[in-house]
């Protein structure tokens, strides 16, 4: 698993709803608004697969 510059493990299987760049990336990838991604993270949790499934339903 890759590490960040601070030496922490980076988990690409999760979406950090509080990180604007991650929300922006996921919104662009799925073709939805940033608010839709934030709502999906809140409803489904931060698993990337679950967020993508939640966004795909709407």
C-alpha distance matrix in Angstrom:
0.0 3.8 6.5 10.0 13.2 13.9 11.1 9.8 6.4 6.6 7.3 8.9 10.8 13.0 15.8 16.8 20.6 21.5 19.7 22.2 20.1 17.9 21.1 22.8 20.2 20.4 24.1 24.6 22.5 24.6 27.8 28.5 29.2 26.9 29.0 28.4 24.6 25.2 27.6 25.2 22.5 25.4 26.8 23.9 21.1 17.9 16.3 16.1 18.0 20.6 21.2 21.7 24.1 25.9 26.4 27.6 30.3 32.0
3.8 0.0 3.8 6.9 9.8 11.3 9.0 8.4 6.0 5.7 7.9 9.1 12.1 13.7 15.7 16.2 20.0 20.5 18.1 20.4 18.0 16.4 19.9 21.2 18.7 19.6 23.2 23.4 21.7 24.2 27.1 27.9 28.3 25.8 28.3 28.1 24.3 24.8 27.6 25.6 22.9 25.8 27.6 25.0 22.2 18.7 17.6 17.0 19.4 22.0 21.9 22.4 25.2 26.8 26.8 28.2 31.1 32.5
6.5 3.8 0.0 3.8 6.7 7.6 5.4 5.2 4.4 5.3 8.8 10.8 13.8 14.5 16.1 15.8 19.5 19.3 17.0 19.6 17.6 16.4 20.0 21.5 19.5 20.6 24.1 24.5 23.4 25.8 28.5 28.9 28.8 26.0 28.3 28.6 24.8 24.7 27.7 26.2 23.1 25.7 27.9 25.7 22.6 19.0 18.7 18.5 21.3 23.5 23.1 24.1 27.0 28.1 28.1 29.9 32.7 33.8
10.0 6.9 3.8 0.0 3.8 5.2 5.2 5.3 6.4 6.2 10.0 11.6 14.9 14.8 15.5 14.5 17.9 17.1 14.6 17.1 15.2 14.7 18.3 19.5 18.1 19.7 22.8 23.3 22.7 25.2 27.6 27.8 27.2 24.2 26.6 27.3 23.6 23.3 26.6 25.5 22.4 24.8 27.4 25.6 22.5 18.9 19.2 18.9 22.1 24.0 23.0 24.1 27.3 28.0 27.7 29.8 32.6 33.3
13.2 9.8 6.7 3.8 0.0 3.8 5.4 7.5 9.6 10.0 13.7 15.2 18.6 18.3 18.7 17.3 20.4 19.1 16.4 18.5 16.7 17.0 20.6 21.4 20.3 22.3 25.2 25.4 25.2 28.0 30.0 30.2 29.4 26.3 28.7 29.8 26.3 25.8 29.2 28.5 25.4 27.6 30.5 28.9 25.7 22.2 22.8 22.4 25.7 27.5 26.3 27.5 30.7 31.3 30.8 33.0 35.8 36.3
13.9 11.3 7.6 5.2 3.8 0.0 3.8 5.6 9.0 10.3 13.9 16.2 19.2 18.5 19.0 17.1 20.2 18.6 16.6 19.2 18.1 18.1 21.5 22.8 22.0 23.7 26.6 27.3 27.1 29.5 31.7 31.5 30.5 27.1 29.1 30.3 26.8 25.8 29.1 28.5 25.1 27.0 29.9 28.5 25.1 21.8 22.7 22.9 26.3 27.7 26.7 28.3 31.4 31.7 31.5 33.9 36.5 37.0
11.1 9.0 5.4 5.2 5.4 3.8 0.0 3.8 6.6 9.0 12.6 15.2 18.0 17.9 19.1 17.8 21.3 20.3 18.4 21.2 19.8 19.3 22.7 24.3 23.0 24.3 27.5 28.2 27.6 29.9 32.4 32.4 31.8 28.6 30.6 31.3 27.7 26.9 30.0 29.0 25.6 27.6 30.2 28.4 24.9 21.6 22.0 22.4 25.4 27.1 26.6 28.0 30.9 31.6 31.7 33.9 36.4 37.3
9.8 8.4 5.2 5.3 7.5 5.6 3.8 0.0 3.8 6.3 9.6 12.6 15.0 14.6 16.0 14.7 18.3 17.5 16.0 19.2 18.1 17.0 20.3 22.3 21.1 21.9 25.2 26.3 25.5 27.5 30.2 29.9 29.3 26.1 27.9 28.4 24.7 23.9 26.8 25.6 22.2 24.1 26.6 24.8 21.2 18.1 18.5 19.2 22.3 23.7 23.3 25.0 27.7 28.3 28.6 30.9 33.3 34.2
6.4 6.0 4.4 6.4 9.6 9.0 6.6 3.8 0.0 3.8 6.5 9.7 11.9 12.1 14.2 13.8 17.6 17.6 16.1 19.3 17.9 16.1 19.3 21.5 19.8 20.2 23.7 24.8 23.5 25.4 28.3 28.3 28.2 25.2 27.0 27.1 23.3 22.9 25.6 24.0 20.7 22.9 25.0 22.7 19.4 16.2 16.0 16.5 19.3 21.0 21.0 22.5 25.0 26.0 26.5 28.4 30.8 32.1
6.6 5.7 5.3 6.2 10.0 10.3 9.0 6.3 3.8 0.0 3.8 6.3 9.1 9.3 11.0 11.0 14.8 15.2 13.4 16.2 14.6 12.6 15.9 17.9 16.1 16.5 20.0 21.0 19.7 21.7 24.6 24.7 24.6 21.8 23.8 23.8 20.0 19.9 22.7 21.0 17.9 20.6 22.7 20.4 17.3 13.8 13.5 13.5 16.5 18.4 17.9 19.2 22.0 23.0 23.2 25.1 27.7 28.8
7.3 7.9 8.8 10.0 13.7 13.9 12.6 9.6 6.5 3.8 0.0 3.8 5.5 6.1 8.7 9.7 13.4 14.8 13.4 16.2 14.8 11.9 14.7 17.1 15.1 14.7 18.3 19.6 18.0 19.4 22.6 22.7 23.0 20.4 22.2 21.6 17.8 18.1 20.5 18.3 15.4 18.2 19.8 17.2 14.3 10.9 10.0 10.1 12.9 14.8 14.8 16.1 18.6 19.7 20.3 22.0 24.5 25.9
8.9 9.1 10.8 11.6 15.2 16.2 15.2 12.6 9.7 6.3 3.8 0.0 3.8 5.4 7.5 9.6 13.0 14.8 13.0 15.1 13.1 10.0 12.8 14.7 12.2 11.7 15.5 16.4 14.4 16.1 19.4 19.8 20.5 18.3 20.4 19.6 15.9 16.8 19.2 16.9 14.5 17.8 19.2 16.5 14.2 10.7 9.3 8.0 10.8 13.3 12.9 13.4 16.3 17.7 17.8 19.3 22.1 23.5
10.8 12.1 13.8 14.9 18.6 19.2 18.0 15.0 11.9 9.1 5.5 3.8 0.0 3.8 7.0 9.9 12.8 15.4 14.4 16.5 15.1 11.6 13.4 15.8 13.5 11.9 15.5 17.0 14.7 15.5 19.0 19.2 20.2 18.3 19.9 18.5 14.9 15.9 17.7 14.9 12.7 16.0 16.7 13.6 11.6 8.5 6.1 5.4 7.6 10.0 10.4 11.2 13.5 15.1 15.8 17.1 19.6 21.4
13.0 13.7 14.5 14.8 18.3 18.5 17.9 14.6 12.1 9.3 6.1 5.4 3.8 0.0 3.8 6.4 9.2 11.8 11.4 13.8 13.1 9.5 10.9 14.0 12.5 10.7 14.1 16.2 14.6 15.1 18.3 17.8 18.2 15.8 17.1 16.1 12.4 12.8 14.7 12.3 9.6 12.7 14.0 11.4 8.8 5.3 4.5 4.8 8.2 9.3 8.8 10.7 13.2 13.8 14.5 16.6 18.8 20.1
15.8 15.7 16.1 15.5 18.7 19.0 19.1 16.0 14.2 11.0 8.7 7.5 7.0 3.8 0.0 3.8 5.9 8.8 8.3 10.3 10.1 6.4 7.2 10.5 9.7 8.1 11.0 13.5 12.6 13.1 15.8 14.9 14.8 12.2 13.6 13.0 9.2 9.4 11.9 10.1 7.4 10.7 12.6 10.9 8.6 5.1 6.2 5.5 9.3 9.8 7.8 9.9 12.8 12.7 12.7 15.4 17.6 18.2
16.8 16.2 15.8 14.5 17.3 17.1 17.8 14.7 13.8 11.0 9.7 9.6 9.9 6.4 3.8 0.0 3.8 5.4 5.4 8.3 9.1 6.3 7.2 10.7 11.0 10.2 12.5 15.1 15.1 15.7 18.0 16.6 15.6 12.3 13.4 13.9 10.3 9.2 12.2 11.5 8.2 10.6 13.4 12.5 9.7 6.5 9.1 9.2 12.9 12.9 10.8 13.2 16.1 15.3 15.2 18.3 20.2 20.4
20.6 20.0 19.5 17.9 20.4 20.2 21.3 18.3 17.6 14.8 13.4 13.0 12.8 9.2 5.9 3.8 0.0 3.8 5.6 7.4 9.4 7.2 6.1 9.8 11.2 10.0 11.2 14.4 15.0 15.0 16.7 14.6 13.1 9.6 10.0 10.9 7.8 5.8 8.9 9.1 6.2 8.0 11.2 11.3 9.2 7.2 10.4 10.6 13.9 13.0 10.2 13.0 15.5 13.9 13.6 17.1 18.6 18.2
21.5 20.5 19.3 17.1 19.1 18.6 20.3 17.5 17.6 15.2 14.8 14.8 15.4 11.8 8.8 5.4 3.8 0.0 3.8 6.2 9.0 8.3 7.8 10.8 12.7 12.6 13.5 16.3 17.5 17.9 19.2 17.0 14.9 11.2 11.6 13.4 10.9 8.3 11.6 12.6 9.7 10.6 14.2 14.8 12.4 10.4 13.7 14.0 17.5 16.7 14.0 16.6 19.3 17.6 17.1 20.6 22.1 21.4
19.7 18.1 17.0 14.6 16.4 16.6 18.4 16.0 16.1 13.4 13.4 13.0 14.4 11.4 8.3 5.4 5.6 3.8 0.0 3.8 5.6 5.5 6.4 8.7 10.2 11.0 12.4 14.4 15.6 16.8 18.1 16.6 14.7 11.1 12.7 14.4 11.5 10.1 13.8 14.2 11.6 13.4 16.8 16.7 14.4 11.7 14.3 13.7 17.4 17.5 14.6 16.6 19.8 18.7 17.6 20.9 23.0 22.3
22.2 20.4 19.6 17.1 18.5 19.2 21.2 19.2 19.3 16.2 16.2 15.1 16.5 13.8 10.3 8.3 7.4 6.2 3.8 0.0 3.8 5.5 5.1 5.9 8.5 10.0 10.4 12.1 14.1 15.3 15.9 14.4 12.2 8.6 10.8 13.0 10.7 9.8 13.6 14.4 12.7 14.6 17.8 18.1 16.4 13.9 16.3 15.1 18.5 18.6 15.3 16.7 20.0 18.8 17.0 20.2 22.4 21.3
20.1 18.0 17.6 15.2 16.7 18.1 19.8 18.1 17.9 14.6 14.8 13.1 15.1 13.1 10.1 9.1 9.4 9.0 5.6 3.8 0.0 3.8 5.5 5.0 6.0 8.6 9.8 10.5 12.1 14.2 15.0 14.5 13.0 10.1 13.1 14.6 11.8 12.0 15.8 15.9 14.3 16.9 19.6 19.3 17.6 14.6 16.2 14.3 17.8 18.7 15.5 16.2 19.9 19.3 17.4 20.1 22.8 22.0
17.9 16.4 16.4 14.7 17.0 18.1 19.3 17.0 16.1 12.6 11.9 10.0 11.6 9.5 6.4 6.3 7.2 8.3 5.5 5.5 3.8 0.0 3.8 5.4 5.1 6.2 8.5 9.9 10.5 12.2 13.9 13.3 12.5 9.7 12.4 13.0 9.7 10.2 13.8 13.2 11.4 14.4 16.9 16.0 14.3 11.1 12.5 10.5 14.1 15.0 12.1 12.9 16.5 16.2 14.7 17.4 20.1 19.8
21.1 19.9 20.0 18.3 20.6 21.5 22.7 20.3 19.3 15.9 14.7 12.8 13.4 10.9 7.2 7.2 6.1 7.8 6.4 5.1 5.5 3.8 0.0 3.8 5.5 5.2 6.0 8.6 9.9 10.6 11.8 10.4 9.1 6.0 8.6 9.4 6.4 7.0 10.6 10.5 9.4 12.1 14.5 14.3 13.3 10.9 12.7 10.8 13.9 14.1 10.6 11.6 15.0 14.0 12.1 15.2 17.6 16.8
22.8 21.2 21.5 19.5 21.4 22.8 24.3 22.3 21.5 17.9 17.1 14.7 15.8 14.0 10.5 10.7 9.8 10.8 8.7 5.9 5.0 5.4 3.8 0.0 3.8 5.6 5.1 6.1 8.5 10.0 10.2 9.5 8.2 6.0 9.6 10.6 8.5 9.8 13.2 13.2 12.8 15.6 17.7 17.6 16.9 14.5 15.9 13.4 16.3 16.8 13.3 13.4 16.9 16.2 13.6 16.1 18.8 17.7
20.2 18.7 19.5 18.1 20.3 22.0 23.0 21.1 19.8 16.1 15.1 12.2 13.5 12.5 9.7 11.0 11.2 12.7 10.2 8.5 6.0 5.1 5.5 3.8 0.0 3.8 5.5 5.3 6.1 8.6 9.8 10.3 10.4 8.9 12.5 12.5 9.8 11.9 15.0 14.1 13.6 16.9 18.7 17.8 17.0 14.2 14.7 11.7 14.4 15.8 12.7 12.0 15.8 15.9 13.5 15.4 18.6 18.1
20.4 19.6 20.6 19.7 22.3 23.7 24.3 21.9 20.2 16.5 14.7 11.7 11.9 10.7 8.1 10.2 10.0 12.6 11.0 10.0 8.6 6.2 5.2 5.6 3.8 0.0 3.8 5.5 5.0 6.1 8.3 8.4 9.2 8.0 11.0 10.0 7.1 9.8 12.4 10.8 10.8 14.3 15.5 14.4 14.2 11.7 11.9 8.8 11.1 12.2 9.0 8.3 12.0 12.2 9.8 11.8 15.0 14.8
24.1 23.2 24.1 22.8 25.2 26.6 27.5 25.2 23.7 20.0 18.3 15.5 15.5 14.1 11.0 12.5 11.2 13.5 12.4 10.4 9.8 8.5 6.0 5.1 5.5 3.8 0.0 3.8 5.5 5.3 5.7 5.0 5.5 5.4 8.5 7.7 6.1 9.2 11.4 10.7 11.6 14.5 15.7 15.4 15.7 14.0 14.7 11.8 13.6 14.0 10.5 9.6 12.8 12.2 9.1 11.2 14.1 13.0
24.6 23.4 24.5 23.3 25.4 27.3 28.2 26.3 24.8 21.0 19.6 16.4 17.0 16.2 13.5 15.1 14.4 16.3 14.4 12.1 10.5 9.9 8.6 6.1 5.3 5.5 3.8 0.0 3.8 5.5 5.0 6.5 7.7 8.3 11.8 11.2 9.9 12.9 15.2 14.4 15.2 18.3 19.4 18.8 19.1 17.0 17.3 14.0 15.6 16.7 13.5 11.8 15.1 15.2 11.9 13.1 16.3 15.3
22.5 21.7 23.4 22.7 25.2 27.1 27.6 25.5 23.5 19.7 18.0 14.4 14.7 14.6 12.6 15.1 15.0 17.5 15.6 14.1 12.1 10.5 9.9 8.5 6.1 5.0 5.5 3.8 0.0 3.8 5.7 8.0 10.3 10.8 13.9 12.4 10.6 14.0 16.0 14.2 15.1 18.5 19.1 17.8 18.2 16.0 15.4 11.8 12.9 14.6 12.0 9.6 12.9 13.9 11.0 11.5 15.1 15.0
24.6 24.2 25.8 25.2 28.0 29.5 29.9 27.5 25.4 21.7 19.4 16.1 15.5 15.1 13.1 15.7 15.0 17.9 16.8 15.3 14.2 12.2 10.6 10.0 8.6 6.1 5.3 5.5 3.8 0.0 3.8 5.6 8.8 10.1 12.4 10.1 9.0 12.7 13.8 11.9 13.6 16.8 16.8 15.7 16.8 15.4 14.8 11.5 11.8 12.8 10.1 7.4 10.2 10.8 7.6 7.9 11.4 11.2
27.8 27.1 28.5 27.6 30.0 31.7 32.4 30.2 28.3 24.6 22.6 19.4 19.0 18.3 15.8 18.0 16.7 19.2 18.1 15.9 15.0 13.9 11.8 10.2 9.8 8.3 5.7 5.0 5.7 3.8 0.0 3.8 7.1 9.5 11.9 10.0 10.1 13.7 14.7 13.6 15.7 18.5 18.6 18.2 19.5 18.3 18.2 15.0 15.5 16.1 13.1 10.8 13.1 13.1 9.4 9.7 12.7 11.4
28.5 27.9 28.9 27.8 30.2 31.5 32.4 29.9 28.3 24.7 22.7 19.8 19.2 17.8 14.9 16.6 14.6 17.0 16.6 14.4 14.5 13.3 10.4 9.5 10.3 8.4 5.0 6.5 8.0 5.6 3.8 0.0 3.8 6.7 8.3 6.4 7.4 10.7 11.4 11.0 13.3 15.6 15.9 16.1 17.5 16.7 17.3 14.7 15.5 15.2 11.9 10.5 12.6 11.5 7.7 9.3 11.5 9.5
29.2 28.3 28.8 27.2 29.4 30.5 31.8 29.3 28.2 24.6 23.0 20.5 20.2 18.2 14.8 15.6 13.1 14.9 14.7 12.2 13.0 12.5 9.1 8.2 10.4 9.2 5.5 7.7 10.3 8.8 7.1 3.8 0.0 3.8 5.3 5.2 6.7 8.9 10.1 10.9 12.8 14.5 15.5 16.5 17.5 16.7 18.1 15.9 17.4 16.7 13.0 12.7 14.9 13.1 9.8 12.2 13.9 11.5
26.9 25.8 26.0 24.2 26.3 27.1 28.6 26.1 25.2 21.8 20.4 18.3 18.3 15.8 12.2 12.3 9.6 11.2 11.1 8.6 10.1 9.7 6.0 6.0 8.9 8.0 5.4 8.3 10.8 10.1 9.5 6.7 3.8 0.0 3.8 5.4 5.2 6.3 8.7 9.8 10.7 12.4 14.3 15.2 15.5 14.3 16.2 14.4 16.6 15.9 12.1 12.7 15.3 13.4 10.7 13.8 15.6 13.6
29.0 28.3 28.3 26.6 28.7 29.1 30.6 27.9 27.0 23.8 22.2 20.4 19.9 17.1 13.6 13.4 10.0 11.6 12.7 10.8 13.1 12.4 8.6 9.6 12.5 11.0 8.5 11.8 13.9 12.4 11.9 8.3 5.3 3.8 0.0 3.8 5.4 5.0 6.1 8.5 9.8 10.5 12.2 14.0 14.6 14.4 16.7 15.6 17.5 16.0 12.4 13.6 15.4 12.7 10.5 13.9 14.8 12.5
28.4 28.1 28.6 27.3 29.8 30.3 31.3 28.4 27.1 23.8 21.6 19.6 18.5 16.1 13.0 13.9 10.9 13.4 14.4 13.0 14.6 13.0 9.4 10.6 12.5 10.0 7.7 11.2 12.4 10.1 10.0 6.4 5.2 5.4 3.8 0.0 3.8 5.5 5.2 6.1 8.7 9.9 10.4 11.8 13.2 13.3 15.0 13.7 14.9 13.2 9.7 10.5 12.0 9.2 6.9 10.2 11.0 8.8
24.6 24.3 24.8 23.6 26.3 26.8 27.7 24.7 23.3 20.0 17.8 15.9 14.9 12.4 9.2 10.3 7.8 10.9 11.5 10.7 11.8 9.7 6.4 8.5 9.8 7.1 6.1 9.9 10.6 9.0 10.1 7.4 6.7 5.2 5.4 3.8 0.0 3.8 5.4 5.0 6.2 8.6 9.8 10.2 10.8 10.1 11.8 10.3 12.1 10.9 7.2 8.4 10.8 8.7 6.7 10.3 11.9 10.8
25.2 24.8 24.7 23.3 25.8 25.8 26.9 23.9 22.9 19.9 18.1 16.8 15.9 12.8 9.4 9.2 5.8 8.3 10.1 9.8 12.0 10.2 7.0 9.8 11.9 9.8 9.2 12.9 14.0 12.7 13.7 10.7 8.9 6.3 5.0 5.5 3.8 0.0 3.8 5.4 5.1 6.2 8.7 10.0 9.9 9.6 12.3 11.9 14.2 12.4 9.0 11.4 13.3 10.7 9.8 13.6 14.5 13.3
27.6 27.6 27.7 26.6 29.2 29.1 30.0 26.8 25.6 22.7 20.5 19.2 17.7 14.7 11.9 12.2 8.9 11.6 13.8 13.6 15.8 13.8 10.6 13.2 15.0 12.4 11.4 15.2 16.0 13.8 14.7 11.4 10.1 8.7 6.1 5.2 5.4 3.8 0.0 3.8 5.4 5.0 6.1 8.4 9.6 10.6 13.1 13.1 14.5 12.0 9.0 11.5 12.4 9.0 8.8 12.5 12.4 11.1
25.2 25.6 26.2 25.5 28.5 28.5 29.0 25.6 24.0 21.0 18.3 16.9 14.9 12.3 10.1 11.5 9.1 12.6 14.2 14.4 15.9 13.2 10.5 13.2 14.1 10.8 10.7 14.4 14.2 11.9 13.6 11.0 10.9 9.8 8.5 6.1 5.0 5.4 3.8 0.0 3.8 5.4 5.1 5.7 7.4 8.4 10.0 9.9 10.8 8.2 5.4 8.0 8.8 5.7 6.2 9.7 10.0 9.9
22.5 22.9 23.1 22.4 25.4 25.1 25.6 22.2 20.7 17.9 15.4 14.5 12.7 9.6 7.4 8.2 6.2 9.7 11.6 12.7 14.3 11.4 9.4 12.8 13.6 10.8 11.6 15.2 15.1 13.6 15.7 13.3 12.8 10.7 9.8 8.7 6.2 5.1 5.4 3.8 0.0 3.8 5.5 5.4 4.8 5.2 7.9 8.6 10.6 8.3 5.8 9.3 10.7 8.5 9.3 12.7 13.4 13.6
25.4 25.8 25.7 24.8 27.6 27.0 27.6 24.1 22.9 20.6 18.2 17.8 16.0 12.7 10.7 10.6 8.0 10.6 13.4 14.6 16.9 14.4 12.1 15.6 16.9 14.3 14.5 18.3 18.5 16.8 18.5 15.6 14.5 12.4 10.5 9.9 8.6 6.2 5.0 5.4 3.8 0.0 3.8 5.9 5.7 7.7 10.7 12.2 13.7 10.8 9.0 12.6 13.2 10.3 11.5 15.0 14.8 14.7
26.8 27.6 27.9 27.4 30.5 29.9 30.2 26.6 25.0 22.7 19.8 19.2 16.7 14.0 12.6 13.4 11.2 14.2 16.8 17.8 19.6 16.9 14.5 17.7 18.7 15.5 15.7 19.4 19.1 16.8 18.6 15.9 15.5 14.3 12.2 10.4 9.8 8.7 6.1 5.1 5.5 3.8 0.0 3.8 6.0 9.0 10.9 12.4 12.9 9.4 8.4 11.7 11.2 8.1 10.3 13.2 12.3 12.6
23.9 25.0 25.7 25.6 28.9 28.5 28.4 24.8 22.7 20.4 17.2 16.5 13.6 11.4 10.9 12.5 11.3 14.8 16.7 18.1 19.3 16.0 14.3 17.6 17.8 14.4 15.4 18.8 17.8 15.7 18.2 16.1 16.5 15.2 14.0 11.8 10.2 10.0 8.4 5.7 5.4 5.9 3.8 0.0 3.8 6.8 7.6 9.5 9.5 5.9 6.1 9.4 8.8 6.8 9.7 12.1 11.8 13.1
21.1 22.2 22.6 22.5 25.7 25.1 24.9 21.2 19.4 17.3 14.3 14.2 11.6 8.8 8.6 9.7 9.2 12.4 14.4 16.4 17.6 14.3 13.3 16.9 17.0 14.2 15.7 19.1 18.2 16.8 19.5 17.5 17.5 15.5 14.6 13.2 10.8 9.9 9.6 7.4 4.8 5.7 6.0 3.8 0.0 3.8 5.8 8.6 9.8 7.1 7.1 10.8 11.2 9.8 12.1 14.8 15.1 16.3
17.9 18.7 19.0 18.9 22.2 21.8 21.6 18.1 16.2 13.8 10.9 10.7 8.5 5.3 5.1 6.5 7.2 10.4 11.7 13.9 14.6 11.1 10.9 14.5 14.2 11.7 14.0 17.0 16.0 15.4 18.3 16.7 16.7 14.3 14.4 13.3 10.1 9.6 10.6 8.4 5.2 7.7 9.0 6.8 3.8 0.0 3.8 6.1 8.7 7.4 6.7 10.0 11.6 11.0 12.4 15.1 16.3 17.4
16.3 17.6 18.7 19.2 22.8 22.7 22.0 18.5 16.0 13.5 10.0 9.3 6.1 4.5 6.2 9.1 10.4 13.7 14.3 16.3 16.2 12.5 12.7 15.9 14.7 11.9 14.7 17.3 15.4 14.8 18.2 17.3 18.1 16.2 16.7 15.0 11.8 12.3 13.1 10.0 7.9 10.7 10.9 7.6 5.8 3.8 0.0 3.8 5.5 5.3 6.1 8.6 9.9 10.5 12.2 14.1 15.6 17.4
16.1 17.0 18.5 18.9 22.4 22.9 22.4 19.2 16.5 13.5 10.1 8.0 5.4 4.8 5.5 9.2 10.6 14.0 13.7 15.1 14.3 10.5 10.8 13.4 11.7 8.8 11.8 14.0 11.8 11.5 15.0 14.7 15.9 14.4 15.6 13.7 10.3 11.9 13.1 9.9 8.6 12.2 12.4 9.5 8.6 6.1 3.8 0.0 3.8 5.5 5.1 6.1 8.6 9.8 10.5 12.0 14.4 16.0
18.0 19.4 21.3 22.1 25.7 26.3 25.4 22.3 19.3 16.5 12.9 10.8 7.6 8.2 9.3 12.9 13.9 17.5 17.4 18.5 17.8 14.1 13.9 16.3 14.4 11.1 13.6 15.6 12.9 11.8 15.5 15.5 17.4 16.6 17.5 14.9 12.1 14.2 14.5 10.8 10.6 13.7 12.9 9.5 9.8 8.7 5.5 3.8 0.0 3.8 5.5 5.2 6.2 8.6 10.0 10.5 12.5 15.0
20.6 22.0 23.5 24.0 27.5 27.7 27.1 23.7 21.0 18.4 14.8 13.3 10.0 9.3 9.8 12.9 13.0 16.7 17.5 18.6 18.7 15.0 14.1 16.8 15.8 12.2 14.0 16.7 14.6 12.8 16.1 15.2 16.7 15.9 16.0 13.2 10.9 12.4 12.0 8.2 8.3 10.8 9.4 5.9 7.1 7.4 5.3 5.5 3.8 0.0 3.8 5.4 5.0 6.0 8.6 9.7 10.7 13.1
21.2 21.9 23.1 23.0 26.3 26.7 26.6 23.3 21.0 17.9 14.8 12.9 10.4 8.8 7.8 10.8 10.2 14.0 14.6 15.3 15.5 12.1 10.6 13.3 12.7 9.0 10.5 13.5 12.0 10.1 13.1 11.9 13.0 12.1 12.4 9.7 7.2 9.0 9.0 5.4 5.8 9.0 8.4 6.1 7.1 6.7 6.1 5.1 5.5 3.8 0.0 3.8 5.4 5.0 6.1 8.4 10.0 11.4
21.7 22.4 24.1 24.1 27.5 28.3 28.0 25.0 22.5 19.2 16.1 13.4 11.2 10.7 9.9 13.2 13.0 16.6 16.6 16.7 16.2 12.9 11.6 13.4 12.0 8.3 9.6 11.8 9.6 7.4 10.8 10.5 12.7 12.7 13.6 10.5 8.4 11.4 11.5 8.0 9.3 12.6 11.7 9.4 10.8 10.0 8.6 6.1 5.2 5.4 3.8 0.0 3.8 5.5 5.2 6.0 8.7 10.4
24.1 25.2 27.0 27.3 30.7 31.4 30.9 27.7 25.0 22.0 18.6 16.3 13.5 13.2 12.8 16.1 15.5 19.3 19.8 20.0 19.9 16.5 15.0 16.9 15.8 12.0 12.8 15.1 12.9 10.2 13.1 12.6 14.9 15.3 15.4 12.0 10.8 13.3 12.4 8.8 10.7 13.2 11.2 8.8 11.2 11.6 9.9 8.6 6.2 5.0 5.4 3.8 0.0 3.8 5.5 5.0 6.4 9.2
25.9 26.8 28.1 28.0 31.3 31.7 31.6 28.3 26.0 23.0 19.7 17.7 15.1 13.8 12.7 15.3 13.9 17.6 18.7 18.8 19.3 16.2 14.0 16.2 15.9 12.2 12.2 15.2 13.9 10.8 13.1 11.5 13.1 13.4 12.7 9.2 8.7 10.7 9.0 5.7 8.5 10.3 8.1 6.8 9.8 11.0 10.5 9.8 8.6 6.0 5.0 5.5 3.8 0.0 3.8 5.4 5.4 7.2
26.4 26.8 28.1 27.7 30.8 31.5 31.7 28.6 26.5 23.2 20.3 17.8 15.8 14.5 12.7 15.2 13.6 17.1 17.6 17.0 17.4 14.7 12.1 13.6 13.5 9.8 9.1 11.9 11.0 7.6 9.4 7.7 9.8 10.7 10.5 6.9 6.7 9.8 8.8 6.2 9.3 11.5 10.3 9.7 12.1 12.4 12.2 10.5 10.0 8.6 6.1 5.2 5.5 3.8 0.0 3.8 5.4 5.7
27.6 28.2 29.9 29.8 33.0 33.9 33.9 30.9 28.4 25.1 22.0 19.3 17.1 16.6 15.4 18.3 17.1 20.6 20.9 20.2 20.1 17.4 15.2 16.1 15.4 11.8 11.2 13.1 11.5 7.9 9.7 9.3 12.2 13.8 13.9 10.2 10.3 13.6 12.5 9.7 12.7 15.0 13.2 12.1 14.8 15.1 14.1 12.0 10.5 9.7 8.4 6.0 5.0 5.4 3.8 0.0 3.8 5.5
30.3 31.1 32.7 32.6 35.8 36.5 36.4 33.3 30.8 27.7 24.5 22.1 19.6 18.8 17.6 20.2 18.6 22.1 23.0 22.4 22.8 20.1 17.6 18.8 18.6 15.0 14.1 16.3 15.1 11.4 12.7 11.5 13.9 15.6 14.8 11.0 11.9 14.5 12.4 10.0 13.4 14.8 12.3 11.8 15.1 16.3 15.6 14.4 12.5 10.7 10.0 8.7 6.4 5.4 5.4 3.8 0.0 3.8
32.0 32.5 33.8 33.3 36.3 37.0 37.3 34.2 32.1 28.8 25.9 23.5 21.4 20.1 18.2 20.4 18.2 21.4 22.3 21.3 22.0 19.8 16.8 17.7 18.1 14.8 13.0 15.3 15.0 11.2 11.4 9.5 11.5 13.6 12.5 8.8 10.8 13.3 11.1 9.9 13.6 14.7 12.6 13.1 16.3 17.4 17.4 16.0 15.0 13.1 11.4 10.4 9.2 7.2 5.7 5.5 3.8 0.0
